[in-house]
């Protein structure tokens, strides 16, 4: 679901480009099915879409187009990502990048000489992940505070056990990294009456 939101972001932005623009996608194995089921069906009529994980996959297409859009996943999921991106930018021949988009929330991995030298816009998926991950963070807090494993074990044992559950209200949440995800998490936490300490913002 998270990557579906990011994929729709790519679709919306990419549709502003001229017809038959070249779209290069470097996906992880996890989102490859979403590339096939969302991005390709939506854009294949207007874009030549090439999917791959090495320079050889894109070389022929780059030789026949004057420009391209590059969409890539996380270097943690595609270990060769930055090597491939650099080769595309440095050895793409006459094809020049018009836009580079990261499917993840950060672009730190794209702050390399070849990307900076290209001079093209670089965007990311900021905001696509925030609500889902913030909800997950609060779900994890409740999972442990309410002792869900204990309840599941009691269910399996068909045992009725009375015990006092913990409460999130009044507790303090420490948030390391106060970007969009951290801020959204803090907003949900306040509904439980929690105060927060954060590193990466002004408050600690």
Z-matrix of the N, CA and C atoms (Angstrom, degrees):
N
C 1 1.457
C 2 1.519 1 110.11
N 3 1.329 2 116.75 1 -44.03
C 4 1.463 3 120.21 2 -179.79
C 5 1.523 4 110.11 3 -59.61
N 6 1.332 5 116.65 4 -49.44
C 7 1.449 6 119.55 5 -177.15
C 8 1.516 7 110.98 6 -70.84
N 9 1.339 8 118.08 7 -24.55
C 10 1.454 9 119.85 8 175.13
C 11 1.522 10 109.57 9 -63.70
N 12 1.343 11 116.93 10 -40.85
C 13 1.459 12 120.55 11 177.99
C 14 1.527 13 110.20 12 -62.19
N 15 1.324 14 116.39 13 -43.51
C 16 1.461 15 120.07 14 179.24
C 17 1.522 16 110.37 15 -64.02
N 18 1.325 17 116.61 16 -39.73
C 19 1.463 18 120.28 17 -179.94
C 20 1.518 19 111.34 18 -63.69
N 21 1.336 20 116.94 19 -39.37
C 22 1.459 21 119.07 20 178.29
C 23 1.521 22 110.98 21 -66.59
N 24 1.340 23 117.01 22 -29.81
C 25 1.451 24 120.31 23 175.07
C 26 1.510 25 110.94 24 -63.32
N 27 1.323 26 116.24 25 -41.80
C 28 1.460 27 121.39 26 176.98
C 29 1.521 28 109.92 27 -61.69
N 30 1.326 29 116.73 28 -44.38
C 31 1.460 30 121.33 29 -179.58
C 32 1.525 31 110.91 30 -58.74
N 33 1.325 32 116.94 31 -47.99
C 34 1.465 33 121.34 32 -176.64
C 35 1.518 34 111.92 33 -62.30
N 36 1.338 35 116.72 34 -45.32
C 37 1.460 36 120.32 35 -178.43
C 38 1.522 37 111.95 36 -71.54
N 39 1.310 38 115.71 37 -42.03
C 40 1.462 39 119.61 38 -175.62
C 41 1.523 40 112.77 39 -65.93
N 42 1.328 41 117.39 40 -27.22
C 43 1.459 42 119.92 41 -178.16
C 44 1.527 43 112.33 42 -68.78
N 45 1.339 44 117.97 43 -9.01
C 46 1.456 45 120.51 44 178.02
C 47 1.528 46 112.41 45 -83.10
N 48 1.343 47 117.20 46 -7.12
C 49 1.457 48 120.47 47 -178.48
C 50 1.524 49 111.20 48 -87.77
N 51 1.329 50 114.81 49 166.66
C 52 1.462 51 120.51 50 -177.70
C 53 1.526 52 111.19 51 -67.46
N 54 1.340 53 116.87 52 153.88
C 55 1.464 54 121.32 53 -179.35
C 56 1.528 55 111.81 54 -58.48
N 57 1.311 56 115.47 55 146.64
C 58 1.458 57 125.29 56 178.46
C 59 1.522 58 112.81 57 62.59
N 60 1.302 59 117.17 58 25.74
C 61 1.466 60 121.19 59 170.71
C 62 1.528 61 107.72 60 -63.49
N 63 1.308 62 116.50 61 150.38
C 64 1.461 63 121.00 62 178.49
C 65 1.519 64 108.96 63 -88.31
N 66 1.318 65 116.74 64 124.69
C 67 1.463 66 122.42 65 177.85
C 68 1.523 67 108.90 66 -113.94
N 69 1.333 68 116.24 67 115.47
C 70 1.462 69 121.85 68 177.95
C 71 1.523 70 108.88 69 -100.40
N 72 1.317 71 116.49 70 129.27
C 73 1.464 72 121.00 71 -178.90
C 74 1.526 73 109.53 72 -123.03
N 75 1.346 74 114.97 73 125.98
C 76 1.473 75 120.80 74 176.23
C 77 1.527 76 106.54 75 -113.63
N 78 1.339 77 118.02 76 93.08
C 79 1.458 78 120.90 77 -174.64
C 80 1.534 79 112.61 78 -98.72
N 81 1.308 80 115.54 79 161.45
C 82 1.458 81 120.21 80 168.99
C 83 1.522 82 107.17 81 -83.99
N 84 1.325 83 116.48 82 168.39
C 85 1.464 84 119.66 83 178.96
C 86 1.528 85 110.87 84 -62.43
N 87 1.346 86 116.20 85 -30.13
C 88 1.457 87 120.52 86 -177.41
C 89 1.527 88 112.73 87 -66.87
N 90 1.338 89 117.45 88 -36.46
C 91 1.471 90 118.08 89 -177.08
C 92 1.527 91 113.32 90 -103.71
N 93 1.315 92 117.69 91 0.83
C 94 1.462 93 120.41 92 176.85
C 95 1.532 94 111.77 93 -52.79
N 96 1.351 95 118.98 94 -43.98
C 97 1.466 96 118.61 95 178.58
C 98 1.530 97 112.89 96 -62.06
N 99 1.341 98 117.22 97 -32.21
C 100 1.466 99 119.91 98 179.23
C 101 1.523 100 111.63 99 -72.81
N 102 1.318 101 115.93 100 -32.23
C 103 1.468 102 119.61 101 174.97
C 104 1.524 103 108.86 102 -62.18
N 105 1.323 104 115.11 103 -43.04
C 106 1.466 105 120.15 104 -178.08
C 107 1.530 106 111.85 105 -70.97
N 108 1.341 107 117.08 106 -36.31
C 109 1.469 108 119.99 107 -173.26
C 110 1.528 109 114.41 108 -92.68
N 111 1.358 110 117.97 109 -21.66
C 112 1.466 111 119.58 110 -177.42
C 113 1.530 112 112.37 111 -115.15
N 114 1.339 113 115.94 112 -57.95
C 115 1.462 114 119.42 113 -173.25
C 116 1.525 115 111.76 114 -68.11
N 117 1.318 116 117.40 115 -49.27
C 118 1.468 117 119.61 116 -176.81
C 119 1.531 118 113.10 117 -62.32
N 120 1.336 119 119.37 118 -50.56
C 121 1.469 120 118.47 119 -179.31
C 122 1.526 121 113.12 120 -60.58
N 123 1.327 122 117.02 121 -35.02
C 124 1.459 123 119.94 122 -176.10
C 125 1.522 124 112.31 123 -77.07
N 126 1.316 125 117.05 124 -34.55
C 127 1.464 126 120.31 125 -171.34
C 128 1.525 127 115.59 126 -110.96
N 129 1.318 128 117.47 127 -8.03
C 130 1.466 129 119.38 128 -173.11
C 131 1.527 130 112.52 129 -62.66
N 132 1.336 131 119.15 130 -24.74
C 133 1.452 132 120.83 131 179.36
C 134 1.519 133 112.75 132 -73.21
N 135 1.319 134 117.49 133 -23.23
C 136 1.459 135 122.00 134 -176.63
C 137 1.520 136 113.35 135 -113.57
N 138 1.324 137 117.68 136 -17.03
C 139 1.456 138 122.09 137 -175.89
C 140 1.522 139 111.52 138 -126.92
N 141 1.313 140 114.62 139 148.23
C 142 1.466 141 119.05 140 165.79
C 143 1.523 142 105.28 141 -90.61
N 144 1.308 143 116.33 142 113.54
C 145 1.466 144 121.47 143 -173.74
C 146 1.519 145 109.54 144 -105.18
N 147 1.326 146 115.39 145 124.27
C 148 1.458 147 120.63 146 178.46
C 149 1.530 148 107.96 147 -121.20
N 150 1.315 149 115.99 148 126.98
C 151 1.464 150 121.99 149 -178.45
C 152 1.520 151 109.38 150 -113.78
N 153 1.307 152 117.52 151 133.20
C 154 1.465 153 119.82 152 179.94
C 155 1.507 154 112.17 153 -170.67
N 156 1.322 155 115.46 154 176.06
C 157 1.467 156 120.69 155 -179.61
C 158 1.527 157 112.13 156 -128.42
N 159 1.356 158 116.93 157 8.33
C 160 1.462 159 120.11 158 176.69
C 161 1.529 160 109.01 159 -144.65
N 162 1.312 161 115.89 160 162.49
C 163 1.465 162 121.08 161 -175.43
C 164 1.522 163 111.97 162 -61.64
N 165 1.311 164 116.43 163 -35.38
C 166 1.462 165 120.27 164 -178.79
C 167 1.530 166 111.99 165 -59.31
N 168 1.332 167 117.06 166 -30.16
C 169 1.464 168 121.23 167 -179.31
C 170 1.525 169 112.00 168 -66.00
N 171 1.346 170 116.58 169 -25.78
C 172 1.459 171 121.23 170 -174.31
C 173 1.527 172 114.34 171 -108.50
N 174 1.318 173 116.94 172 -11.90
C 175 1.461 174 121.53 173 -170.40
C 176 1.522 175 113.58 174 -57.14
N 177 1.321 176 117.37 175 -46.97
C 178 1.474 177 120.62 176 -177.72
C 179 1.524 178 111.32 177 -64.56
N 180 1.331 179 116.61 178 -42.73
C 181 1.460 180 120.22 179 -178.92
C 182 1.527 181 110.74 180 -66.24
N 183 1.310 182 117.18 181 -39.21
C 184 1.467 183 120.93 182 178.97
C 185 1.530 184 111.63 183 -62.53
N 186 1.318 185 116.28 184 -33.71
C 187 1.463 186 120.94 185 -178.15
C 188 1.524 187 112.49 186 -70.22
N 189 1.326 188 116.90 187 -19.01
C 190 1.463 189 119.78 188 -175.79
C 191 1.530 190 114.01 189 -111.05
N 192 1.341 191 116.92 190 9.24
C 193 1.459 192 120.16 191 179.37
C 194 1.528 193 110.31 192 -130.84
N 195 1.333 194 116.72 193 145.95
C 196 1.465 195 119.69 194 179.12
C 197 1.524 196 113.37 195 -80.76
N 198 1.326 197 116.45 196 -20.11
C 199 1.467 198 119.54 197 -177.78
C 200 1.524 199 109.42 198 -152.91
N 201 1.328 200 115.84 199 169.82
C 202 1.465 201 120.02 200 -179.14
C 203 1.526 202 110.73 201 -157.58
N 204 1.328 203 114.45 202 161.18
C 205 1.464 204 123.62 203 171.75
C 206 1.523 205 106.10 204 -112.36
N 207 1.327 206 116.88 205 135.95
C 208 1.470 207 121.17 206 -177.71
C 209 1.519 208 109.73 207 -117.07
N 210 1.319 209 116.66 208 126.65
C 211 1.459 210 122.97 209 179.43
C 212 1.526 211 108.07 210 -122.69
N 213 1.336 212 117.73 211 123.94
C 214 1.468 213 119.10 212 -174.80
C 215 1.521 214 112.45 213 -135.81
N 216 1.325 215 114.07 214 157.26
C 217 1.459 216 122.18 215 -178.50
C 218 1.528 217 109.95 216 -93.92
N 219 1.319 218 116.49 217 -161.76
C 220 1.465 219 122.29 218 -177.34
C 221 1.524 220 111.80 219 -81.10
N 222 1.336 221 117.93 220 140.55
C 223 1.472 222 120.33 221 175.85
C 224 1.527 223 112.09 222 -67.16
N 225 1.324 224 117.34 223 -17.70
C 226 1.470 225 120.16 224 176.06
C 227 1.523 226 110.69 225 -71.70
N 228 1.338 227 116.11 226 -28.78
C 229 1.469 228 121.06 227 -179.18
C 230 1.518 229 112.17 228 -97.47
N 231 1.333 230 116.03 229 -22.64
C 232 1.468 231 121.18 230 176.54
C 233 1.534 232 106.44 231 -126.11
N 234 1.331 233 118.33 232 87.68
C 235 1.465 234 122.12 233 -173.63
C 236 1.526 235 114.67 234 -53.79
N 237 1.321 236 117.95 235 -31.90
C 238 1.465 237 121.47 236 -177.52
C 239 1.532 238 112.63 237 -89.19
N 240 1.331 239 117.18 238 7.81
C 241 1.465 240 121.06 239 -171.00
C 242 1.520 241 113.69 240 -53.49
N 243 1.337 242 118.12 241 -54.52
C 244 1.459 243 119.97 242 -173.09
C 245 1.522 244 112.28 243 -68.97
N 246 1.317 245 116.81 244 -30.24
C 247 1.468 246 120.06 245 175.11
C 248 1.530 247 109.64 246 -64.51
N 249 1.338 248 116.13 247 -43.20
C 250 1.460 249 120.77 248 -179.92
C 251 1.527 250 110.81 249 -67.30
N 252 1.335 251 116.81 250 -44.05
C 253 1.464 252 120.65 251 179.21
C 254 1.524 253 110.66 252 -59.83
N 255 1.329 254 116.65 253 -45.39
C 256 1.468 255 120.30 254 180.00
C 257 1.521 256 111.66 255 -62.75
N 258 1.322 257 117.48 256 -40.91
C 259 1.465 258 120.23 257 179.67
C 260 1.523 259 111.13 258 -66.46
N 261 1.334 260 116.45 259 -38.40
C 262 1.470 261 119.64 260 177.89
C 263 1.525 262 110.38 261 -62.06
N 264 1.324 263 116.37 262 -44.40
C 265 1.462 264 120.82 263 -176.84
C 266 1.523 265 112.69 264 -73.56
N 267 1.320 266 116.79 265 -33.21
C 268 1.468 267 120.33 266 -175.64
C 269 1.518 268 113.36 267 -91.67
N 270 1.337 269 116.74 268 -25.55
C 271 1.475 270 119.76 269 -175.30
C 272 1.522 271 112.28 270 -126.14
N 273 1.325 272 116.37 271 24.81
C 274 1.463 273 120.17 272 -178.85
C 275 1.512 274 113.99 273 -81.58
N 276 1.320 275 117.02 274 7.10
C 277 1.461 276 120.29 275 178.90
C 278 1.515 277 111.79 276 67.22
N 279 1.329 278 116.11 277 -135.28
C 280 1.470 279 120.50 278 -177.15
C 281 1.523 280 112.74 279 -75.51
N 282 1.317 281 117.89 280 -15.27
C 283 1.466 282 121.15 281 -178.54
C 284 1.530 283 110.64 282 -71.42
N 285 1.319 284 115.78 283 125.94
C 286 1.456 285 121.67 284 -178.30
C 287 1.530 286 110.51 285 -112.42
N 288 1.321 287 117.60 286 140.52
C 289 1.475 288 119.81 287 -179.98
C 290 1.522 289 111.89 288 -71.41
N 291 1.322 290 116.26 289 135.82
C 292 1.467 291 120.90 290 176.35
C 293 1.527 292 111.10 291 -103.34
N 294 1.327 293 115.75 292 -23.33
C 295 1.463 294 119.57 293 -176.50
C 296 1.526 295 108.62 294 -166.78
N 297 1.326 296 116.94 295 136.84
C 298 1.467 297 122.30 296 174.90
C 299 1.523 298 107.44 297 -120.84
N 300 1.315 299 116.30 298 126.25
C 301 1.465 300 120.93 299 -177.91
C 302 1.524 301 110.85 300 -123.46
N 303 1.329 302 115.67 301 132.61
C 304 1.459 303 121.89 302 176.74
C 305 1.523 304 109.56 303 -98.89
N 306 1.332 305 116.78 304 130.38
C 307 1.467 306 120.95 305 -179.79
C 308 1.521 307 112.49 306 -76.65
N 309 1.326 308 118.09 307 -5.70
C 310 1.459 309 121.10 308 178.08
C 311 1.525 310 109.42 309 -107.02
N 312 1.333 311 115.96 310 175.08
C 313 1.463 312 120.24 311 -173.22
C 314 1.526 313 113.65 312 -75.30
N 315 1.310 314 118.20 313 -20.57
C 316 1.460 315 119.91 314 -177.37
C 317 1.522 316 112.86 315 -106.95
N 318 1.350 317 115.28 316 162.53
C 319 1.469 318 119.88 317 175.14
C 320 1.529 319 110.74 318 -129.60
N 321 1.343 320 116.70 319 13.22
C 322 1.458 321 120.21 320 -179.29
C 323 1.524 322 111.47 321 -56.32
N 324 1.328 323 115.80 322 -39.72
C 325 1.464 324 120.12 323 -178.54
C 326 1.530 325 111.97 324 -66.12
N 327 1.336 326 117.01 325 -18.75
C 328 1.468 327 120.58 326 -179.64
C 329 1.526 328 113.12 327 -93.36
N 330 1.323 329 116.60 328 1.49
C 331 1.465 330 120.27 329 179.20
C 332 1.528 331 110.07 330 -86.26
N 333 1.303 332 114.46 331 65.28
C 334 1.468 333 122.21 332 -179.50
C 335 1.526 334 108.38 333 -120.07
N 336 1.334 335 118.75 334 159.40
C 337 1.469 336 121.71 335 -176.04
C 338 1.524 337 115.14 336 -52.44
N 339 1.331 338 117.31 337 -42.40
C 340 1.464 339 119.15 338 -176.76
C 341 1.525 340 112.22 339 -64.82
N 342 1.335 341 116.64 340 -36.66
C 343 1.462 342 120.43 341 179.23
C 344 1.528 343 109.92 342 -72.31
N 345 1.332 344 116.78 343 -44.43
C 346 1.463 345 120.50 344 179.32
C 347 1.528 346 111.18 345 -61.98
N 348 1.322 347 116.24 346 -39.73
C 349 1.466 348 120.41 347 -178.69
C 350 1.529 349 112.25 348 -68.53
N 351 1.324 350 117.13 349 -23.53
C 352 1.470 351 119.90 350 -178.09
C 353 1.525 352 111.65 351 -67.82
N 354 1.333 353 116.55 352 -29.78
C 355 1.456 354 120.66 353 178.57
C 356 1.512 355 114.95 354 71.41
N 357 1.338 356 118.63 355 7.67
C 358 1.459 357 120.49 356 -178.37
C 359 1.537 358 110.68 357 -90.94
N 360 1.323 359 117.66 358 160.50
C 361 1.467 360 120.55 359 178.46
C 362 1.522 361 111.21 360 -62.79
N 363 1.330 362 115.93 361 142.06
C 364 1.468 363 122.14 362 176.28
C 365 1.525 364 107.53 363 -123.96
N 366 1.324 365 116.98 364 123.86
C 367 1.462 366 121.49 365 -178.27
C 368 1.520 367 110.07 366 -125.57
N 369 1.342 368 115.04 367 167.76
C 370 1.471 369 118.92 368 179.20
C 371 1.527 370 110.51 369 -138.86
N 372 1.330 371 115.29 370 -175.51
C 373 1.468 372 120.94 371 -175.72
C 374 1.522 373 111.92 372 -98.80
N 375 1.328 374 117.31 373 29.63
C 376 1.463 375 120.92 374 179.40
C 377 1.525 376 110.62 375 -54.46
N 378 1.321 377 115.28 376 131.35
C 379 1.460 378 120.50 377 178.82
C 380 1.517 379 113.77 378 96.94
N 381 1.332 380 117.87 379 -26.44
C 382 1.470 381 120.48 380 179.69
C 383 1.522 382 111.49 381 -66.91
N 384 1.328 383 116.52 382 -29.68
C 385 1.459 384 121.40 383 -172.61
C 386 1.523 385 113.32 384 -99.91
N 387 1.328 386 117.71 385 -15.97
C 388 1.461 387 121.26 386 -165.66
C 389 1.528 388 114.49 387 -59.93
N 390 1.313 389 117.44 388 -51.17
C 391 1.470 390 119.64 389 -176.86
C 392 1.514 391 111.98 390 -64.08
N 393 1.324 392 115.86 391 -46.31
C 394 1.465 393 119.78 392 -178.25
C 395 1.525 394 111.94 393 -62.82
N 396 1.341 395 117.05 394 -44.75
C 397 1.453 396 119.88 395 -178.35
C 398 1.527 397 112.32 396 -73.14
N 399 1.328 398 116.95 397 -33.09
C 400 1.465 399 119.81 398 175.95
C 401 1.529 400 110.02 399 -64.57
N 402 1.325 401 116.44 400 -42.47
C 403 1.461 402 119.95 401 177.02
C 404 1.525 403 110.85 402 -63.00
N 405 1.330 404 115.80 403 -39.54
C 406 1.465 405 119.30 404 178.44
C 407 1.529 406 111.06 405 -63.07
N 408 1.343 407 116.41 406 -41.08
C 409 1.467 408 120.05 407 179.80
C 410 1.524 409 111.04 408 -60.62
N 411 1.339 410 116.78 409 -43.50
C 412 1.469 411 119.59 410 178.46
C 413 1.520 412 111.17 411 -70.45
N 414 1.336 413 116.37 412 -34.52
C 415 1.469 414 120.09 413 175.50
C 416 1.527 415 110.38 414 -60.87
N 417 1.341 416 116.84 415 -42.62
C 418 1.459 417 120.71 416 179.47
C 419 1.526 418 111.01 417 -65.15
N 420 1.341 419 116.85 418 -39.35
C 421 1.467 420 120.19 419 177.84
C 422 1.528 421 110.61 420 -60.69
N 423 1.325 422 116.65 421 -45.02
C 424 1.459 423 120.80 422 -179.18
C 425 1.529 424 111.57 423 -70.15
N 426 1.332 425 115.47 424 -33.36
C 427 1.469 426 120.17 425 -179.99
C 428 1.527 427 110.58 426 -57.42
N 429 1.334 428 115.39 427 -45.17
C 430 1.459 429 118.49 428 -178.57
C 431 1.529 430 112.03 429 -83.48
N 432 1.321 431 117.38 430 -37.94
C 433 1.457 432 120.18 431 -177.52
C 434 1.527 433 111.44 432 -66.96
N 435 1.320 434 116.71 433 -36.18
C 436 1.466 435 121.43 434 179.99
C 437 1.526 436 112.38 435 -91.10
N 438 1.340 437 116.46 436 3.00
C 439 1.477 438 122.29 437 176.89
C 440 1.536 439 111.84 438 54.24
N 441 1.320 440 115.15 439 52.13
C 442 1.466 441 120.37 440 -179.57
C 443 1.534 442 112.47 441 -58.13
N 444 1.356 443 119.67 442 -40.38
C 445 1.475 444 117.95 443 177.40
C 446 1.532 445 112.47 444 -58.84
N 447 1.319 446 116.21 445 -35.23
C 448 1.476 447 120.64 446 178.12
C 449 1.524 448 110.20 447 -65.59
N 450 1.320 449 116.97 448 -42.46
C 451 1.460 450 120.99 449 178.08
C 452 1.527 451 111.22 450 -64.32
N 453 1.324 452 115.92 451 -40.58
C 454 1.471 453 119.45 452 179.61
C 455 1.524 454 111.20 453 -65.59
N 456 1.341 455 115.51 454 -39.96
C 457 1.470 456 119.64 455 178.29
C 458 1.527 457 110.60 456 -64.51
N 459 1.333 458 116.39 457 -39.66
C 460 1.466 459 120.23 458 178.48
C 461 1.528 460 110.85 459 -65.39
N 462 1.329 461 116.08 460 -37.61
C 463 1.464 462 119.14 461 178.46
C 464 1.524 463 110.76 462 -64.00
N 465 1.334 464 115.23 463 -45.04
C 466 1.464 465 119.08 464 -179.76
C 467 1.525 466 111.55 465 -63.16
N 468 1.337 467 115.33 466 -35.20
C 469 1.472 468 119.77 467 -179.28
C 470 1.531 469 112.04 468 -86.59
N 471 1.331 470 116.23 469 0.03
C 472 1.467 471 122.03 470 -176.72
C 473 1.525 472 110.50 471 52.00
N 474 1.334 473 113.50 472 47.58
C 475 1.463 474 120.42 473 -176.23
C 476 1.527 475 109.35 474 -116.95
N 477 1.321 476 116.39 475 134.24
C 478 1.465 477 121.98 476 175.23
C 479 1.524 478 107.81 477 -98.58
N 480 1.307 479 116.19 478 114.53
C 481 1.463 480 120.86 479 -177.83
C 482 1.520 481 109.46 480 -124.21
N 483 1.308 482 116.24 481 127.02
C 484 1.454 483 120.27 482 176.65
C 485 1.525 484 108.67 483 -94.16
N 486 1.321 485 115.97 484 125.73
C 487 1.465 486 120.10 485 176.18
C 488 1.521 487 109.17 486 -151.14
N 489 1.320 488 115.34 487 160.33
C 490 1.457 489 120.53 488 -177.96
C 491 1.525 490 109.58 489 -88.58
N 492 1.312 491 115.92 490 119.69
C 493 1.465 492 120.82 491 178.63
C 494 1.525 493 110.30 492 -81.50
N 495 1.324 494 114.81 493 152.95
C 496 1.453 495 119.73 494 175.49
C 497 1.518 496 110.86 495 -75.19
N 498 1.316 497 116.77 496 169.47
C 499 1.458 498 122.45 497 177.28
C 500 1.521 499 109.87 498 -128.60
N 501 1.325 500 116.39 499 142.07
C 502 1.457 501 120.63 500 175.76
C 503 1.527 502 111.14 501 -78.31
N 504 1.312 503 116.31 502 -28.91
C 505 1.461 504 120.37 503 -176.89
C 506 1.525 505 111.04 504 -58.31
N 507 1.328 506 114.48 505 131.63
C 508 1.455 507 119.85 506 176.68
C 509 1.511 508 114.54 507 89.02
N 510 1.328 509 118.12 508 -9.01
C 511 1.457 510 120.70 509 179.87
C 512 1.533 511 110.05 510 -88.14
N 513 1.316 512 115.48 511 163.14
C 514 1.464 513 121.31 512 -178.63
C 515 1.524 514 110.17 513 -106.06
N 516 1.318 515 116.27 514 132.81
C 517 1.462 516 121.92 515 177.27
C 518 1.529 517 108.96 516 -105.10
N 519 1.315 518 117.03 517 127.50
C 520 1.467 519 121.83 518 175.26
C 521 1.523 520 108.05 519 -95.34
N 522 1.312 521 117.09 520 127.22
C 523 1.462 522 122.33 521 -179.45
C 524 1.519 523 108.52 522 -117.76
N 525 1.317 524 116.44 523 114.31
C 526 1.461 525 121.81 524 178.27
C 527 1.525 526 108.51 525 -96.60
N 528 1.316 527 116.29 526 109.48
C 529 1.465 528 120.83 527 -174.76
C 530 1.506 529 108.72 528 98.48
N 531 1.337 530 117.12 529 100.30
C 532 1.463 531 120.34 530 -172.95
C 533 1.527 532 111.16 531 -106.97
N 534 1.328 533 114.75 532 54.13
C 535 1.458 534 120.28 533 174.67
C 536 1.520 535 109.74 534 -84.16
N 537 1.317 536 116.34 535 -156.97
C 538 1.461 537 120.52 536 -176.25
C 539 1.527 538 111.64 537 -62.41
N 540 1.337 539 116.95 538 -40.55
C 541 1.461 540 120.76 539 179.22
C 542 1.525 541 110.34 540 -66.28
N 543 1.334 542 116.61 541 -45.20
C 544 1.457 543 120.65 542 179.72
C 545 1.520 544 112.08 543 -62.24
N 546 1.332 545 116.67 544 -41.26
C 547 1.462 546 120.40 545 -179.48
C 548 1.528 547 111.80 546 -67.79
N 549 1.321 548 116.46 547 -38.57
C 550 1.464 549 120.05 548 178.20
C 551 1.522 550 110.44 549 -66.67
N 552 1.328 551 116.05 550 -39.29
C 553 1.471 552 120.66 551 177.37
C 554 1.519 553 110.56 552 -62.43
N 555 1.335 554 116.85 553 -43.64
C 556 1.465 555 121.03 554 179.16
C 557 1.527 556 110.84 555 -61.41
N 558 1.334 557 116.48 556 -38.81
C 559 1.462 558 120.19 557 179.29
C 560 1.511 559 112.04 558 -62.18
N 561 1.334 560 117.15 559 -42.24
C 562 1.464 561 120.49 560 177.69
C 563 1.524 562 110.87 561 -68.77
N 564 1.323 563 116.24 562 -37.60
C 565 1.467 564 120.07 563 -178.34
C 566 1.521 565 111.49 564 -63.91
N 567 1.327 566 116.97 565 -33.23
C 568 1.474 567 119.94 566 -179.50
C 569 1.527 568 111.31 567 -63.54
N 570 1.322 569 116.87 568 -26.85
C 571 1.468 570 119.89 569 178.36
C 572 1.521 571 111.18 570 -65.43
N 573 1.340 572 116.75 571 -21.69
C 574 1.463 573 121.86 572 177.21
C 575 1.528 574 111.31 573 -92.35
N 576 1.324 575 116.67 574 5.25
C 577 1.457 576 119.70 575 -178.80
C 578 1.512 577 112.95 576 75.37
N 579 1.325 578 116.69 577 26.61
C 580 1.460 579 121.03 578 -178.40
C 581 1.527 580 109.84 579 -95.11
N 582 1.314 581 115.42 580 143.62
C 583 1.455 582 119.79 581 170.41
C 584 1.516 583 106.93 582 -95.57
N 585 1.343 584 117.25 583 160.11
C 586 1.464 585 118.19 584 -179.26
C 587 1.514 586 111.37 585 -130.43
N 588 1.329 587 113.46 586 147.51
C 589 1.454 588 120.61 587 168.76
C 590 1.511 589 105.65 588 -115.56
N 591 1.309 590 117.24 589 137.32
C 592 1.452 591 118.70 590 -176.54
C 593 1.524 592 111.43 591 -134.54
N 594 1.301 593 115.38 592 146.54
C 595 1.463 594 121.35 593 172.10
C 596 1.512 595 106.92 594 -116.21
N 597 1.312 596 115.79 595 127.08
C 598 1.459 597 120.69 596 -174.96
C 599 1.523 598 110.23 597 119.51
N 600 1.327 599 116.95 598 -12.19
C 601 1.456 600 122.47 599 175.02
C 602 1.523 601 108.44 600 -122.47
N 603 1.321 602 117.70 601 -163.62
C 604 1.456 603 120.83 602 -175.30
C 605 1.527 604 112.15 603 -84.56
N 606 1.335 605 117.25 604 -19.60
C 607 1.460 606 119.65 605 -172.76
C 608 1.521 607 111.19 606 -100.83
N 609 1.355 608 116.77 607 136.77
C 610 1.468 609 120.56 608 173.90
C 611 1.512 610 109.50 609 -156.97
